[in-house]
Amino acid sequence: MSENRSAIVVTSINHPTFCLKEFSSGVEGHHTDIIIIGDRKSPENFYLKNCNFLSLSDQEKQFPRFSNILPVNSYARKNIGYLVALKSGINRIIDTDDDNAPYSNFWVPRSKIVSGRLVERDGWVNAYAYFSDALIWPRGLPLDQIRSPDAAPPAGNTVEHVCPVQQGLADDNPDVDAVYRLILPLPIKFRNEKDIILSPGSWCPFNSQNTHWWPEAFPLMYLPSYCSFRMTDIWRSFVAQRILWANNWSLSFHSSTVYQDRNEHNLIRDFEQEVSGYINNNRIAETLSALDIHPGIENHGDNLRKCYSSLVKIGVIEQQELPLLDAWIEEVERHTSSS
């Protein structure tokens, strides 16, 4: 396998979408696999060239214990795709959805060491404000930060830093919350700007729609199941950031490399699913900030348990999450040690 081999991981309950077909055409010649994780509603006859589709039975064969306790009809089935990529020795995982389509610059190789504008702030940062003058914010940013000038402090000098998690933006229908979609205009296109790099202590939610992960951060990809569907990737992002900081790694954001042709959504249902975030995201950041997180890849498992146990303790994630997290850590450690 190429030392630069990547995998695009998607979960889908649809027949191959236009966007997935664009990825299927684009991967040729780019040393990139596509792993599509099915669920109970997925078509039985799903087929797309250059894609590895795993039905529920396929998932159970590869990861029997984890698959059996992972809820069905859940976006968190995507965790299986991360494990498939890890097991196959992939060197970079690209997290996306079946309603995002790649621009040509999506295929330009990215380096784990990012040269970008440094953003230093203790507290919330609105990453979108560095790529647009519009009133726009990422899903998961606390509502009381939307109009805060402090959420977009001046970016400092250009620096180089290790960024094993890199969030790409999405044009047209970017990842915003239901409040935005109910009252503000779309589509929108972001400016092509130099990457930003967030210093430790700078919180910004990132999503699962166009995100590049490198191996040292693979264990942090775990999507919780026992919380709102609209919060699973956001709360995952907070846990990941807290552990990145302890290792002197950073999160970066870069200009759009995809555009979204959004699947049908009920915005009031989305809003309902986001209420737990509107109410709790500040408290989650405070809770995670107070934890004693130890550096080192070998401590990822313990740190994940510490983070998610704290979120169970404050009542934002259900207790059933913890046995599932243990099964994830067990799978990750097994396949990491054997790769």
GIGISUL-V652327 format. One record per backbone hydrogen bond with DSSP energy under -0.5 kcal/mol. CO is the residue of the C=O (numbers start at 1). NH is the residue of the N-H. Records with the same first field share a line. If there is no record, write none. Layout:
CO->NH / NH
//
This chain:
2->5
5->91 / 92
6->33
7->9 / 94
8->35
9->96
10->37
17->21
18->22
19->23
20->24
21->25
22->26
23->27
25->28
27->30 / 32
31->6
33->8
34->36 / 52
35->10 / 37
36->38 / 54
37->12
39->42
43->46
48->51
50->34
51->53
52->36
53->55
54->38
55->59
56->60
57->61
58->62
59->63
63->67
64->68
65->69
66->70
74->77
75->78
76->79
77->80 / 81
78->81 / 82
79->83
80->84
81->85
82->86
83->87
84->88
85->90
86->89
91->215
92->7
93->95 / 213
94->9 / 96
95->211
97->100
98->20
99->261
101->259
103->106
104->107
105->108
112->114 / 163
114->116 / 161
116->159
117->197
118->120 / 156
119->121 / 199
121->123
123->203
125->127
126->129
127->130
128->131 / 132
131->191
134->136
138->141
142->145
143->146
145->148
147->149
148->151
149->152
150->153
151->126
157->118
159->116
161->114 / 163
162->250
164->214
165->252
166->168 / 212
167->254
169->257 / 258
171->173 / 260
172->187 / 188
174->176
175->139
177->181
178->182
179->183
180->183 / 184
188->172
191->193
193->255
195->117
196->253
197->119
198->251
199->202
201->123 / 203
203->125
209->97
210->168
211->95
212->166
213->93
214->217 / 218
215->218
217->220
218->221
219->222
222->224
225->227
226->318
228->231 / 232
231->235
232->224 / 236
233->237
234->238
235->239
236->240
237->241
238->242
239->243
240->244
241->245
242->246
243->247
244->247 / 249
245->248
250->165
251->198
252->167
253->196
254->169
257->103
258->171
259->101 / 261
260->262
265->267
266->270
267->271
268->272
269->273
270->274
271->274 / 275
272->275
274->277 / 278
275->279
276->280
277->281
280->284
281->285
282->286
283->287
284->288
285->289
286->290
288->291
291->293
296->299
297->300
299->303
300->304
301->305
302->306
303->307
304->308
305->309
306->310
307->311
308->312
309->313
310->314
311->316 / 317
312->315
318->321
319->322
320->324
321->325
322->326
323->327
324->328
325->329
326->330
327->331
328->332
329->333
330->334
331->335
332->336
333->337
334->338
335->339
336->339
//
